[in-house]
Amino acid sequence: MSQSKREQVVSHLRYIRQELREMHQGVMDDGLLPESGEVRGVMAQMEALLELLEGKSGRKAAAKEASS
């Protein structure tokens, strides 16, 4: 994995981890579930990370396997 790609992956993971920590803190402190938009945002970041790691063709193959 190239250095720039590695840096992008690390950046995505840090962002996702921070978002999940904030959601978890809200659940623990207030007993409230995160809003659906927040969850969708984190899922979109995870999808972007997966595309970065696998590339477009790898993503399509994974989606096809999951639907089988």
PDB file of N, CA, C and O in Angstrom:
ATOM      1  N   MET A   1       0.858  -1.172   0.000  1.00  0.00           N
ATOM      2  CA  MET A   1       0.000   0.000   0.000  1.00  0.00           C
ATOM      3  C   MET A   1       0.901   1.231   0.000  1.00  0.00           C
ATOM      4  O   MET A   1       1.837   1.328   0.793  1.00  0.00           O
ATOM      5  N   SER A   2       0.608   2.164  -0.897  1.00  0.00           N
ATOM      6  CA  SER A   2       1.438   3.362  -0.983  1.00  0.00           C
ATOM      7  C   SER A   2       1.260   4.234   0.263  1.00  0.00           C
ATOM      8  O   SER A   2       0.262   4.131   0.977  1.00  0.00           O
ATOM      9  N   GLN A   3       2.230   5.072   0.498  1.00  0.00           N
ATOM     10  CA  GLN A   3       2.211   5.923   1.699  1.00  0.00           C
ATOM     11  C   GLN A   3       1.006   6.870   1.700  1.00  0.00           C
ATOM     12  O   GLN A   3       0.367   7.050   2.737  1.00  0.00           O
ATOM     13  N   SER A   4       0.690   7.477   0.548  1.00  0.00           N
ATOM     14  CA  SER A   4      -0.442   8.411   0.512  1.00  0.00           C
ATOM     15  C   SER A   4      -1.762   7.680   0.741  1.00  0.00           C
ATOM     16  O   SER A   4      -2.656   8.207   1.403  1.00  0.00           O
ATOM     17  N   LYS A   5      -1.887   6.477   0.202  1.00  0.00           N
ATOM     18  CA  LYS A   5      -3.105   5.694   0.418  1.00  0.00           C
ATOM     19  C   LYS A   5      -3.212   5.308   1.890  1.00  0.00           C
ATOM     20  O   LYS A   5      -4.297   5.338   2.471  1.00  0.00           O
ATOM     21  N   ARG A   6      -2.088   4.948   2.481  1.00  0.00           N
ATOM     22  CA  ARG A   6      -2.065   4.609   3.905  1.00  0.00           C
ATOM     23  C   ARG A   6      -2.505   5.804   4.742  1.00  0.00           C
ATOM     24  O   ARG A   6      -3.270   5.648   5.693  1.00  0.00           O
ATOM     25  N   GLU A   7      -2.031   6.988   4.396  1.00  0.00           N
ATOM     26  CA  GLU A   7      -2.416   8.195   5.126  1.00  0.00           C
ATOM     27  C   GLU A   7      -3.901   8.479   4.984  1.00  0.00           C
ATOM     28  O   GLU A   7      -4.545   8.915   5.938  1.00  0.00           O
ATOM     29  N   GLN A   8      -4.450   8.237   3.799  1.00  0.00           N
ATOM     30  CA  GLN A   8      -5.887   8.428   3.595  1.00  0.00           C
ATOM     31  C   GLN A   8      -6.687   7.450   4.442  1.00  0.00           C
ATOM     32  O   GLN A   8      -7.692   7.830   5.043  1.00  0.00           O
ATOM     33  N   VAL A   9      -6.254   6.200   4.497  1.00  0.00           N
ATOM     34  CA  VAL A   9      -6.938   5.189   5.297  1.00  0.00           C
ATOM     35  C   VAL A   9      -6.899   5.565   6.775  1.00  0.00           C
ATOM     36  O   VAL A   9      -7.914   5.480   7.466  1.00  0.00           O
ATOM     37  N   VAL A  10      -5.740   5.975   7.253  1.00  0.00           N
ATOM     38  CA  VAL A  10      -5.603   6.373   8.650  1.00  0.00           C
ATOM     39  C   VAL A  10      -6.514   7.554   8.955  1.00  0.00           C
ATOM     40  O   VAL A  10      -7.153   7.588  10.007  1.00  0.00           O
ATOM     41  N   SER A  11      -6.579   8.511   8.057  1.00  0.00           N
ATOM     42  CA  SER A  11      -7.434   9.676   8.248  1.00  0.00           C
ATOM     43  C   SER A  11      -8.906   9.274   8.316  1.00  0.00           C
ATOM     44  O   SER A  11      -9.636   9.738   9.192  1.00  0.00           O
ATOM     45  N   HIS A  12      -9.341   8.418   7.402  1.00  0.00           N
ATOM     46  CA  HIS A  12     -10.725   7.932   7.418  1.00  0.00           C
ATOM     47  C   HIS A  12     -11.035   7.197   8.716  1.00  0.00           C
ATOM     48  O   HIS A  12     -12.079   7.414   9.331  1.00  0.00           O
ATOM     49  N   LEU A  13     -10.122   6.332   9.123  1.00  0.00           N
ATOM     50  CA  LEU A  13     -10.353   5.556  10.344  1.00  0.00           C
ATOM     51  C   LEU A  13     -10.431   6.444  11.585  1.00  0.00           C
ATOM     52  O   LEU A  13     -11.258   6.207  12.466  1.00  0.00           O
ATOM     53  N   ARG A  14      -9.582   7.455  11.657  1.00  0.00           N
ATOM     54  CA  ARG A  14      -9.628   8.376  12.794  1.00  0.00           C
ATOM     55  C   ARG A  14     -10.961   9.110  12.854  1.00  0.00           C
ATOM     56  O   ARG A  14     -11.549   9.262  13.925  1.00  0.00           O
ATOM     57  N   TYR A  15     -11.434   9.565  11.692  1.00  0.00           N
ATOM     58  CA  TYR A  15     -12.706  10.266  11.635  1.00  0.00           C
ATOM     59  C   TYR A  15     -13.851   9.344  12.067  1.00  0.00           C
ATOM     60  O   TYR A  15     -14.692   9.727  12.880  1.00  0.00           O
ATOM     61  N   ILE A  16     -13.872   8.139  11.521  1.00  0.00           N
ATOM     62  CA  ILE A  16     -14.927   7.188  11.863  1.00  0.00           C
ATOM     63  C   ILE A  16     -14.890   6.854  13.346  1.00  0.00           C
ATOM     64  O   ILE A  16     -15.932   6.802  14.000  1.00  0.00           O
ATOM     65  N   ARG A  17     -13.709   6.629  13.873  1.00  0.00           N
ATOM     66  CA  ARG A  17     -13.583   6.302  15.296  1.00  0.00           C
ATOM     67  C   ARG A  17     -14.092   7.435  16.166  1.00  0.00           C
ATOM     68  O   ARG A  17     -14.773   7.189  17.162  1.00  0.00           O
ATOM     69  N   GLN A  18     -13.773   8.679  15.805  1.00  0.00           N
ATOM     70  CA  GLN A  18     -14.242   9.831  16.583  1.00  0.00           C
ATOM     71  C   GLN A  18     -15.766   9.936  16.532  1.00  0.00           C
ATOM     72  O   GLN A  18     -16.411  10.172  17.554  1.00  0.00           O
ATOM     73  N   GLU A  19     -16.331   9.762  15.353  1.00  0.00           N
ATOM     74  CA  GLU A  19     -17.788   9.827  15.217  1.00  0.00           C
ATOM     75  C   GLU A  19     -18.457   8.736  16.054  1.00  0.00           C
ATOM     76  O   GLU A  19     -19.457   8.994  16.724  1.00  0.00           O
ATOM     77  N   LEU A  20     -17.917   7.533  16.018  1.00  0.00           N
ATOM     78  CA  LEU A  20     -18.493   6.437  16.801  1.00  0.00           C
ATOM     79  C   LEU A  20     -18.344   6.675  18.303  1.00  0.00           C
ATOM     80  O   LEU A  20     -19.239   6.340  19.079  1.00  0.00           O
ATOM     81  N   ARG A  21     -17.226   7.248  18.707  1.00  0.00           N
ATOM     82  CA  ARG A  21     -17.047   7.571  20.126  1.00  0.00           C
ATOM     83  C   ARG A  21     -18.093   8.579  20.593  1.00  0.00           C
ATOM     84  O   ARG A  21     -18.653   8.447  21.681  1.00  0.00           O
ATOM     85  N   GLU A  22     -18.353   9.597  19.750  1.00  0.00           N
ATOM     86  CA  GLU A  22     -19.357  10.598  20.110  1.00  0.00           C
ATOM     87  C   GLU A  22     -20.744   9.977  20.206  1.00  0.00           C
ATOM     88  O   GLU A  22     -21.512  10.304  21.111  1.00  0.00           O
ATOM     89  N   MET A  23     -21.066   9.084  19.277  1.00  0.00           N
ATOM     90  CA  MET A  23     -22.358   8.399  19.327  1.00  0.00           C
ATOM     91  C   MET A  23     -22.463   7.547  20.590  1.00  0.00           C
ATOM     92  O   MET A  23     -23.489   7.559  21.269  1.00  0.00           O
ATOM     93  N   HIS A  24     -21.414   6.820  20.896  1.00  0.00           N
ATOM     94  CA  HIS A  24     -21.396   5.967  22.082  1.00  0.00           C
ATOM     95  C   HIS A  24     -21.555   6.796  23.352  1.00  0.00           C
ATOM     96  O   HIS A  24     -22.297   6.419  24.259  1.00  0.00           O
ATOM     97  N   GLN A  25     -20.861   7.918  23.410  1.00  0.00           N
ATOM     98  CA  GLN A  25     -20.951   8.794  24.577  1.00  0.00           C
ATOM     99  C   GLN A  25     -22.376   9.292  24.765  1.00  0.00           C
ATOM    100  O   GLN A  25     -22.866   9.362  25.892  1.00  0.00           O
ATOM    101  N   GLY A  26     -23.044   9.638  23.670  1.00  0.00           N
ATOM    102  CA  GLY A  26     -24.428  10.084  23.745  1.00  0.00           C
ATOM    103  C   GLY A  26     -25.349   9.005  24.269  1.00  0.00           C
ATOM    104  O   GLY A  26     -26.263   9.282  25.046  1.00  0.00           O
ATOM    105  N   VAL A  27     -25.110   7.772  23.844  1.00  0.00           N
ATOM    106  CA  VAL A  27     -25.917   6.651  24.324  1.00  0.00           C
ATOM    107  C   VAL A  27     -25.665   6.426  25.810  1.00  0.00           C
ATOM    108  O   VAL A  27     -26.606   6.235  26.580  1.00  0.00           O
ATOM    109  N   MET A  28     -24.415   6.449  26.206  1.00  0.00           N
ATOM    110  CA  MET A  28     -24.078   6.172  27.603  1.00  0.00           C
ATOM    111  C   MET A  28     -24.525   7.291  28.539  1.00  0.00           C
ATOM    112  O   MET A  28     -25.043   7.018  29.622  1.00  0.00           O
ATOM    113  N   ASP A  29     -24.334   8.538  28.139  1.00  0.00           N
ATOM    114  CA  ASP A  29     -24.669   9.668  29.013  1.00  0.00           C
ATOM    115  C   ASP A  29     -26.160   9.952  29.058  1.00  0.00           C
ATOM    116  O   ASP A  29     -26.732  10.141  30.131  1.00  0.00           O
ATOM    117  N   ASP A  30     -26.787   9.983  27.887  1.00  0.00           N
ATOM    118  CA  ASP A  30     -28.170  10.426  27.799  1.00  0.00           C
ATOM    119  C   ASP A  30     -29.158   9.297  27.538  1.00  0.00           C
ATOM    120  O   ASP A  30     -30.365   9.486  27.685  1.00  0.00           O
ATOM    121  N   GLY A  31     -28.668   8.143  27.158  1.00  0.00           N
ATOM    122  CA  GLY A  31     -29.548   7.039  26.823  1.00  0.00           C
ATOM    123  C   GLY A  31     -30.277   7.249  25.507  1.00  0.00           C
ATOM    124  O   GLY A  31     -31.293   6.605  25.247  1.00  0.00           O
ATOM    125  N   LEU A  32     -29.761   8.149  24.673  1.00  0.00           N
ATOM    126  CA  LEU A  32     -30.402   8.456  23.394  1.00  0.00           C
ATOM    127  C   LEU A  32     -29.640   7.813  22.254  1.00  0.00           C
ATOM    128  O   LEU A  32     -28.410   7.829  22.216  1.00  0.00           O
ATOM    129  N   LEU A  33     -30.389   7.250  21.331  1.00  0.00           N
ATOM    130  CA  LEU A  33     -29.757   6.696  20.140  1.00  0.00           C
ATOM    131  C   LEU A  33     -29.395   7.831  19.189  1.00  0.00           C
ATOM    132  O   LEU A  33     -30.066   8.863  19.171  1.00  0.00           O
ATOM    133  N   PRO A  34     -28.342   7.649  18.401  1.00  0.00           N
ATOM    134  CA  PRO A  34     -27.971   8.701  17.440  1.00  0.00           C
ATOM    135  C   PRO A  34     -29.047   8.856  16.378  1.00  0.00           C
ATOM    136  O   PRO A  34     -29.815   7.931  16.112  1.00  0.00           O
ATOM    137  N   GLU A  35     -29.091  10.029  15.780  1.00  0.00           N
ATOM    138  CA  GLU A  35     -30.046  10.271  14.701  1.00  0.00           C
ATOM    139  C   GLU A  35     -29.639   9.453  13.482  1.00  0.00           C
ATOM    140  O   GLU A  35     -28.465   9.143  13.284  1.00  0.00           O
ATOM    141  N   SER A  36     -30.626   9.115  12.678  1.00  0.00           N
ATOM    142  CA  SER A  36     -30.358   8.268  11.517  1.00  0.00           C
ATOM    143  C   SER A  36     -29.362   8.922  10.557  1.00  0.00           C
ATOM    144  O   SER A  36     -28.568   8.227   9.923  1.00  0.00           O
ATOM    145  N   GLY A  37     -29.398  10.239  10.445  1.00  0.00           N
ATOM    146  CA  GLY A  37     -28.452  10.933   9.570  1.00  0.00           C
ATOM    147  C   GLY A  37     -27.017  10.774  10.032  1.00  0.00           C
ATOM    148  O   GLY A  37     -26.104  10.672   9.212  1.00  0.00           O
ATOM    149  N   GLU A  38     -26.813  10.752  11.341  1.00  0.00           N
ATOM    150  CA  GLU A  38     -25.464  10.548  11.866  1.00  0.00           C
ATOM    151  C   GLU A  38     -24.955   9.156  11.513  1.00  0.00           C
ATOM    152  O   GLU A  38     -23.806   8.986  11.103  1.00  0.00           O
ATOM    153  N   VAL A  39     -25.819   8.173  11.676  1.00  0.00           N
ATOM    154  CA  VAL A  39     -25.432   6.796  11.364  1.00  0.00           C
ATOM    155  C   VAL A  39     -25.155   6.656   9.877  1.00  0.00           C
ATOM    156  O   VAL A  39     -24.181   6.015   9.481  1.00  0.00           O
ATOM    157  N   ARG A  40     -26.007   7.252   9.052  1.00  0.00           N
ATOM    158  CA  ARG A  40     -25.790   7.195   7.603  1.00  0.00           C
ATOM    159  C   ARG A  40     -24.474   7.853   7.217  1.00  0.00           C
ATOM    160  O   ARG A  40     -23.783   7.378   6.316  1.00  0.00           O
ATOM    161  N   GLY A  41     -24.124   8.935   7.888  1.00  0.00           N
ATOM    162  CA  GLY A  41     -22.864   9.615   7.599  1.00  0.00           C
ATOM    163  C   GLY A  41     -21.660   8.746   7.888  1.00  0.00           C
ATOM    164  O   GLY A  41     -20.716   8.697   7.099  1.00  0.00           O
ATOM    165  N   VAL A  42     -21.690   8.057   9.022  1.00  0.00           N
ATOM    166  CA  VAL A  42     -20.574   7.166   9.369  1.00  0.00           C
ATOM    167  C   VAL A  42     -20.533   5.990   8.404  1.00  0.00           C
ATOM    168  O   VAL A  42     -19.457   5.561   7.987  1.00  0.00           O
ATOM    169  N   MET A  43     -21.694   5.473   8.051  1.00  0.00           N
ATOM    170  CA  MET A  43     -21.714   4.362   7.094  1.00  0.00           C
ATOM    171  C   MET A  43     -21.168   4.802   5.739  1.00  0.00           C
ATOM    172  O   MET A  43     -20.486   4.025   5.071  1.00  0.00           O
ATOM    173  N   ALA A  44     -21.456   6.035   5.324  1.00  0.00           N
ATOM    174  CA  ALA A  44     -20.920   6.550   4.067  1.00  0.00           C
ATOM    175  C   ALA A  44     -19.402   6.654   4.134  1.00  0.00           C
ATOM    176  O   ALA A  44     -18.714   6.364   3.155  1.00  0.00           O
ATOM    177  N   GLN A  45     -18.883   7.066   5.278  1.00  0.00           N
ATOM    178  CA  GLN A  45     -17.430   7.130   5.446  1.00  0.00           C
ATOM    179  C   GLN A  45     -16.819   5.737   5.379  1.00  0.00           C
ATOM    180  O   GLN A  45     -15.742   5.556   4.811  1.00  0.00           O
ATOM    181  N   MET A  46     -17.503   4.750   5.960  1.00  0.00           N
ATOM    182  CA  MET A  46     -17.001   3.381   5.908  1.00  0.00           C
ATOM    183  C   MET A  46     -17.034   2.850   4.475  1.00  0.00           C
ATOM    184  O   MET A  46     -16.122   2.138   4.057  1.00  0.00           O
ATOM    185  N   GLU A  47     -18.077   3.193   3.724  1.00  0.00           N
ATOM    186  CA  GLU A  47     -18.153   2.794   2.316  1.00  0.00           C
ATOM    187  C   GLU A  47     -17.007   3.428   1.524  1.00  0.00           C
ATOM    188  O   GLU A  47     -16.380   2.766   0.697  1.00  0.00           O
ATOM    189  N   ALA A  48     -16.736   4.711   1.779  1.00  0.00           N
ATOM    190  CA  ALA A  48     -15.642   5.393   1.086  1.00  0.00           C
ATOM    191  C   ALA A  48     -14.307   4.736   1.407  1.00  0.00           C
ATOM    192  O   ALA A  48     -13.457   4.588   0.528  1.00  0.00           O
ATOM    193  N   LEU A  49     -14.123   4.348   2.642  1.00  0.00           N
ATOM    194  CA  LEU A  49     -12.893   3.670   3.041  1.00  0.00           C
ATOM    195  C   LEU A  49     -12.778   2.326   2.348  1.00  0.00           C
ATOM    196  O   LEU A  49     -11.701   1.958   1.878  1.00  0.00           O
ATOM    197  N   LEU A  50     -13.873   1.593   2.282  1.00  0.00           N
ATOM    198  CA  LEU A  50     -13.858   0.299   1.615  1.00  0.00           C
ATOM    199  C   LEU A  50     -13.524   0.457   0.139  1.00  0.00           C
ATOM    200  O   LEU A  50     -12.750  -0.330  -0.406  1.00  0.00           O
ATOM    201  N   GLU A  51     -14.098   1.464  -0.515  1.00  0.00           N
ATOM    202  CA  GLU A  51     -13.789   1.710  -1.924  1.00  0.00           C
ATOM    203  C   GLU A  51     -12.317   2.078  -2.108  1.00  0.00           C
ATOM    204  O   GLU A  51     -11.681   1.660  -3.076  1.00  0.00           O
ATOM    205  N   LEU A  52     -11.790   2.855  -1.184  1.00  0.00           N
ATOM    206  CA  LEU A  52     -10.388   3.242  -1.261  1.00  0.00           C
ATOM    207  C   LEU A  52      -9.485   2.017  -1.149  1.00  0.00           C
ATOM    208  O   LEU A  52      -8.485   1.904  -1.858  1.00  0.00           O
ATOM    209  N   LEU A  53      -9.845   1.112  -0.257  1.00  0.00           N
ATOM    210  CA  LEU A  53      -9.020  -0.074  -0.043  1.00  0.00           C
ATOM    211  C   LEU A  53      -9.146  -1.099  -1.161  1.00  0.00           C
ATOM    212  O   LEU A  53      -8.153  -1.696  -1.579  1.00  0.00           O
ATOM    213  N   GLU A  54     -10.377  -1.304  -1.648  1.00  0.00           N
ATOM    214  CA  GLU A  54     -10.602  -2.358  -2.630  1.00  0.00           C
ATOM    215  C   GLU A  54     -10.612  -1.859  -4.062  1.00  0.00           C
ATOM    216  O   GLU A  54     -10.378  -2.634  -4.989  1.00  0.00           O
ATOM    217  N   GLY A  55     -10.876  -0.593  -4.253  1.00  0.00           N
ATOM    218  CA  GLY A  55     -11.050  -0.083  -5.608  1.00  0.00           C
ATOM    219  C   GLY A  55     -12.469  -0.350  -6.060  1.00  0.00           C
ATOM    220  O   GLY A  55     -13.204  -1.103  -5.422  1.00  0.00           O
ATOM    221  N   LYS A  56     -12.849   0.269  -7.159  1.00  0.00           N
ATOM    222  CA  LYS A  56     -14.225   0.156  -7.651  1.00  0.00           C
ATOM    223  C   LYS A  56     -14.589  -1.281  -8.007  1.00  0.00           C
ATOM    224  O   LYS A  56     -15.686  -1.730  -7.674  1.00  0.00           O
ATOM    225  N   SER A  57     -13.705  -2.010  -8.672  1.00  0.00           N
ATOM    226  CA  SER A  57     -14.035  -3.370  -9.105  1.00  0.00           C
ATOM    227  C   SER A  57     -14.166  -4.311  -7.915  1.00  0.00           C
ATOM    228  O   SER A  57     -15.028  -5.189  -7.910  1.00  0.00           O
ATOM    229  N   GLY A  58     -13.329  -4.136  -6.922  1.00  0.00           N
ATOM    230  CA  GLY A  58     -13.416  -4.959  -5.735  1.00  0.00           C
ATOM    231  C   GLY A  58     -14.690  -4.722  -4.960  1.00  0.00           C
ATOM    232  O   GLY A  58     -15.245  -5.650  -4.372  1.00  0.00           O
ATOM    233  N   ARG A  59     -15.154  -3.499  -4.954  1.00  0.00           N
ATOM    234  CA  ARG A  59     -16.390  -3.114  -4.271  1.00  0.00           C
ATOM    235  C   ARG A  59     -17.590  -3.770  -4.927  1.00  0.00           C
ATOM    236  O   ARG A  59     -18.478  -4.278  -4.242  1.00  0.00           O
ATOM    237  N   LYS A  60     -17.621  -3.762  -6.262  1.00  0.00           N
ATOM    238  CA  LYS A  60     -18.738  -4.373  -6.982  1.00  0.00           C
ATOM    239  C   LYS A  60     -18.763  -5.875  -6.736  1.00  0.00           C
ATOM    240  O   LYS A  60     -19.839  -6.448  -6.566  1.00  0.00           O
ATOM    241  N   ALA A  61     -17.607  -6.524  -6.714  1.00  0.00           N
ATOM    242  CA  ALA A  61     -17.540  -7.962  -6.461  1.00  0.00           C
ATOM    243  C   ALA A  61     -18.022  -8.282  -5.052  1.00  0.00           C
ATOM    244  O   ALA A  61     -18.723  -9.274  -4.852  1.00  0.00           O
ATOM    245  N   ALA A  62     -17.662  -7.465  -4.082  1.00  0.00           N
ATOM    246  CA  ALA A  62     -18.089  -7.684  -2.706  1.00  0.00           C
ATOM    247  C   ALA A  62     -19.600  -7.522  -2.579  1.00  0.00           C
ATOM    248  O   ALA A  62     -20.246  -8.298  -1.875  1.00  0.00           O
ATOM    249  N   ALA A  63     -20.166  -6.532  -3.247  1.00  0.00           N
ATOM    250  CA  ALA A  63     -21.607  -6.310  -3.207  1.00  0.00           C
ATOM    251  C   ALA A  63     -22.348  -7.475  -3.858  1.00  0.00           C
ATOM    252  O   ALA A  63     -23.404  -7.890  -3.379  1.00  0.00           O
ATOM    253  N   LYS A  64     -21.797  -7.995  -4.940  1.00  0.00           N
ATOM    254  CA  LYS A  64     -22.426  -9.111  -5.629  1.00  0.00           C
ATOM    255  C   LYS A  64     -22.405 -10.354  -4.749  1.00  0.00           C
ATOM    256  O   LYS A  64     -23.393 -11.087  -4.700  1.00  0.00           O
ATOM    257  N   GLU A  65     -21.295 -10.606  -4.051  1.00  0.00           N
ATOM    258  CA  GLU A  65     -21.202 -11.744  -3.147  1.00  0.00           C
ATOM    259  C   GLU A  65     -22.173 -11.617  -1.986  1.00  0.00           C
ATOM    260  O   GLU A  65     -22.771 -12.606  -1.563  1.00  0.00           O
ATOM    261  N   ALA A  66     -22.332 -10.418  -1.472  1.00  0.00           N
ATOM    262  CA  ALA A  66     -23.215 -10.190  -0.327  1.00  0.00           C
ATOM    263  C   ALA A  66     -24.675 -10.411  -0.700  1.00  0.00           C
ATOM    264  O   ALA A  66     -25.466 -10.851   0.133  1.00  0.00           O
ATOM    265  N   SER A  67     -25.037 -10.112  -1.938  1.00  0.00           N
ATOM    266  CA  SER A  67     -26.429 -10.275  -2.359  1.00  0.00           C
ATOM    267  C   SER A  67     -26.767 -11.724  -2.702  1.00  0.00           C
ATOM    268  O   SER A  67     -27.941 -12.066  -2.840  1.00  0.00           O
ATOM    269  N   SER A  68     -25.762 -12.571  -2.840  1.00  0.00           N
ATOM    270  CA  SER A  68     -26.003 -13.978  -3.197  1.00  0.00           C
ATOM    271  C   SER A  68     -26.497 -14.775  -2.027  1.00  0.00           C
ATOM    272  O   SER A  68     -26.748 -15.973  -2.158  1.00  0.00           O
TER     273      SER A  68
END
